[in-house]
Each structure stands twice: as C-alpha cells, then as structure tokens.
C-alpha cells in the first residue's frame, strides 16, 4: 500500500488549520496557527511556509504534496479575488510562490469546495459519485461533485451556491445582488428575521443560531416562525440544486446542521413537494460528519486526486 501522505493547510480569516493526512483520511498530525499578529500578506505567507515545514518534519512518510484551502476565487493555484478578510491576496500566484520556497507540489482551491471534497472523500458522502455540499453559517457556501469530480465551472468561477436567486429583487446580499439564497437562509438571515419579528429581543451574543434552535424546540412562537421561513428558503434553494444536478446526497455543514435529525428532516419534507420527482427520488439530505476537520481533510484529498492523475472539471 502506498504510504505517502499529504499536508493540508486550511486558511481562515483568523487562523491556519494545518495537518498531515494519510490516504485513509487519518490525521497523523495537526496544529492551529493564529493569524492575529500577521498584519500583511507577506507575514501570512511566511506562516504558511513555516506550517508546511513543521508538518513535514512531524512524519517519516513521503509527502505527496500540499493542499491549500483559501477563501475566494482560485484558479490554477492563483488567488483571483474574494479573500476579503485577509490583507492583499489579489491576483497572486500563491501556489507558485509556495512551491518555489518549499519545493513541494502545491494544489489550491476555494475553502468551501475543499470542505465539500472532504465530506465527499471521507465523510457523509463517502462512496457517492454525485453530491451537493452546503455550509450554512454566517453566509452560505458550497461545492458540487459530478461523476466523482469536484466541479468548478469555467476557470473555477462557478458553484456559488449561496448566490442563486430565490426572491426576485429581494433582500440585499453581501455580494451586491438582491434576493440571494444566502440573504434568506443563512444563520445571519435567521437571526435578523427572528429579531425583526420578536418584539423587544435584545441584540446580544447570546441570541445566536443555537439560542433560536432551543426556543424552536421549546415551541416559542417567534422561533417557530423564523425557523419555518429558514426551512422554506433553504429547501427552495436545495430543490434547484436537485433539479439541476440530481445528486445522491445533499450534505449540509455548519454548526446549525448539528441541531438534530429534525433539521434535515424538515428540509427533506419540503423538498419532496417541490423537486422534480425523478430527480429527487434518490436524493438524501444528510448532516456533515467531519465538523471543523472537513477543510483540512479536503485539502489532503485534493492532493491525492490531483497527483494521482485525477483533476477537476474546470474547463
């Protein structure tokens, strides 16, 4: 059996999740590196290089390559745009820079894509060939796998699943458009709606997705109304994905997906009344399994796919 491993670097707005993963999806070493003191693009790159070198030093197995998940639009190991929470990182050939410094094979992609790939390779959608992955949190991100390949569209600019339009000329979205799924079905949208319909509810950190779920399960009127709207819009968006892609599974990640079986059940119940029957017949809505390890494992899976003659559909 091939004993080679991959290094994964999942770049977030405040930290790097780093680790070494074998081909069975076992994390052999992991660490979290804060970006709090890294105020410049150069400082962050230096930390990524250091993380790669540290990870490589922790295992004896050969390193096949380094997979990096990064926010924004990524194409051919180049950051095009969209990493808004990090300084710089526009039109930057980061993959080439890191490869020149570390001498390792580098493969990059969007962080949400790689979370999806992690679930498809080692998590809730393992052994499925066609999958839609959604992460529901502050916003909505996602990934699509078609015929065992992560699909990115032309130059990897597609699958912005949170930005399909579910309401014509609707609520303003952070992307600049109106009526996006993210503006109606994200946890941010859920909080806004709950606070809007609930008279006198304080705007504090205590009122979050978990708080609303608890109130919903207790039968509170306002929480039930807010959650019903959340389910309706999320099911509407997912129905479009089912009608287009006919996936075997729709995997939902993010903290809210861990609320309980009722969460996916409520979404699935609505989908059955909305989707084209022949497309939805085998489509299961399931919660993600990997939690905050999905990105790291997806980074590693990307290495194993890329450097073993598999590639993405990014024509």
WOPE-V308054 format. One record per run of one state. SS is the DSSP state (h for helix, s for strand, l for the rest). FROM is the first residue (numbers start at 1). TO is the last residue. Records with the same first field share a line. If there is no record, write none. Layout:
BEGIN
SS = FROM-TO  FROM-TO
END
This chain:
BEGIN
l = 1-4  12-14  23-26  35-40  58-62  71-72  76-77  82-91  93-93  103-105  123-130  137-139  147-148  152-153  157-160  164-164  166-171  173-177  179-179  186-186  198-208  218-220  246-248  254-254  259-260  275-276  281-283  288-290  307-312  314-315
s = 5-11  15-22  27-34  63-70  73-75  78-81  92-92  106-110  131-136  140-146  149-151  165-165  172-172  178-178  180-180  249-253  284-287  313-313
h = 41-57  94-102  111-122  154-156  161-163  181-185  187-197  209-217  221-245  255-258  261-274  277-280  291-306
END
